[in-house]
Amino acid sequence: MDAWRLCRRPHADLTGEGARRFGGRWNSPGRPVVYLADHPALAALEVRVHLDLPFELLPVDYVLMRVVVPDTPNAVYIVDNDTVAIGNAWLKECRSAALRVPSVLVPHAWNILWNPAHPGAALATLRETEPFQFDPRLWKPLANEG
């Protein structure tokens, strides 16, 4: 299964170091996890939603990584809002290298959490890394209504 990660070139790896340092929607700080998406477009949206810079100030070193995840990840459906607790429990139990979770941004799309501490994590293959540039239209102001 292909999974996608969009990040700046210095962070183009599968260590989960950024999430370990800062935490995320599905993990507390101190727990490494790699956030992937089931499609490159979702990977771009997941990054765009957190960028508060004007387009002209965006770094030019973004890359799109295609990662081959060897097994079909387990699915989880949110029954409450405590996604960090769900993710932390999954990381602690180490039941699978990957966990498929629903995207908050796009219904019917999925993010893939990759546990670099799982014994099967070494089976993931970084297939390719290519330069990525955001389309400037993603920064256009909304048209005036009325």
N, C-alpha and C positions, 0 to 999 in steps of 0.2 A: 504494500500500500504506500503510495506517495503522500508525504506530508510536507508542509511548506513553512518556512520561517523567514521573516523579513527583519533585518537588523543592520546595524552599522558593521562595517567590515571587521573592526577589532573584536567584535563579539560573535563572529560567525563560527560557532562551535556548538557542541552538544553537551557542555558541562553543566549548564543550569546555574552558572555562577551569578548572573544578574538577579535571578529570582531568589537565589540563596541569600544574597546581600540585602535585597529590598522587599522581598515578598511579592505577592500578586493576588489576583482574584481567587486562586485555588491553593495558595500556600502561604505559610507564615515565613518571615525572615528566618534564616538558618536552615531552611530545607531546600536543597537544589531541585529544580524542575525545569524542563525545557518546554516552552509554549510553542506549539505548532498549530497549523490550520489545515483543513482538508482541501483547500483551494488557494492559489496565490492571491486571488482577489480578497478573500477573507483575511489573509495575512496582512495585506496592505491596509484594509480597513481597521484591523486591530491595532496597527501602529498609528495610523492617521488620527484616530480618536484621542490619542494621548499627546499629539504634537501641538504645542501652543505657540510655535514659531511662525512668523510670516514666511511665505513660500521662499522669498529671496534669501532667507537666513538658514534654510535647511542644509544640513551637511550633505556633501555630495558622495559620501562613501557608503550609502545603503546598498545592501546586496540581498538577493533572493536566493534562499537555499532550498534545494529539493532533497528531502531526506526520505530514504526508503525504510519504512518501519516494517520489521519482519513478520509481525503477527497482527491479527485483527484485534484492536484494543477493545477492552470491556466498555460497555456503554453505561452511562449513569444519567438518570433523569432527576432533575432538581425537585425535591419535595419541600424544601425550605430555602431560606436565603443564606444559610451558613455554608457557602461554598468553600471557605478556607478550612473549616472543620472537616468537610468531606475530603478535600484534597490532602490535608495533613494525615487523616486516617489511612487513606490509600497509600501515601508515601511510607508511613510507619509500618503498615502491614506487608508492604512489598509483594503484593499478590500478582502484579503484572508490571511489565516494563512500560506499558502504555495504558492510558485511560482516555476514552472518548467522552467529551463533555459538550453540552450544547453551547453554541455561541449566543451571547447576550445581544450582540449587534444585529445578527442576521438569523431570523427563524429558519429552521431546517438545514442550517449549516453547523459544522462541528469543529471544535478545537480538539487537538490531541495533546495530552500532557505526557511528557516523556520523563521517566524516572532514571536519571543517570546512575543512581546507586543500585539499581536492580541488576542481578546477575546477567540478565538477558539484554541489558542496555548496549553492550558492545556489538550486538548483532545489527544495530541500526547502521545504515550506510549513507554517508553524505555523498549523494550522487553528483550534484553540481552546485556551483555557486556562481551567480551572474550579477553584474551590476544592475541596479534598479534605480529608476528616477520616477518620482511621483508626478502625476499629471497635474499641471498648475490649476486645472479646473476644480480640483478638490479643495482649493483655497478661495474660490470665487465667492464674493458675498452673494447672498440671496437677492433676487430681483425685488425691487420695491413693489409692494402690493398696492393696488388702488389706483 
